[in-house]
């Protein structure tokens, strides 16, 4: 998990495929190299800890 402690502006690109409850793909941020991204849908939406700013 990556935690961000300060607000920064930047461009982020995601290319992902969703199959059932699984998500897989890549993410790219500015000049940094692309990184693999994986995720799984949570059973209960109330468990989601993300907040929109």
Helices and strands as residue ranges (DSSP letters): E 12-19, E 22-29, E 35-40, G 45-47
